Amino acid sequence: MEINIFFFKAIRVQDTGVLEYILQEFPDLKIQLILENGNHNLKAISYWCSYIGKSLERVVLSQELTRKQLVDYSQKLDVNIE
């Protein structure tokens, strides 16, 4: 069974291999990057945002982050966070 990926407005990605595949094969597809299992610091999160660029629609952050961190990150990142 084949799925037409263009039926989707965005794709949620957690695996870096899948991320690379999507960036290469579907550069116009919006990406929602899941960073729940690592990348808890702003520098790492900023790197991924920069790396993905205009394709990045949202970043899903870890529930382990404090409220203070979430507020700080939301003010410093130029992307929607979840």
Phi, psi and omega in degrees: 000133180251137180250129177280108185295341182280000171285344184262144177280331180203163177233137178269126186233134176241327184274133183292331177294317177295320177304311179299318179299314181296315180299322181282315187271332184224065187297341180267354180282132179288144183242135171247106187273125181265114180243037183290329188255047181142186180054054181272352181259153186299323181298315180293317180296318178297322178301310181298321178299315180293318182299316182282325175069222188295343179283343184283123180258326187199151174239129177262115184263165182291145174288349180282346179289146178283164177301319179299316178297317180298318178296314180299312181296319182295331178280334185260340180265139180261053181205154175293142176238156180229000000 
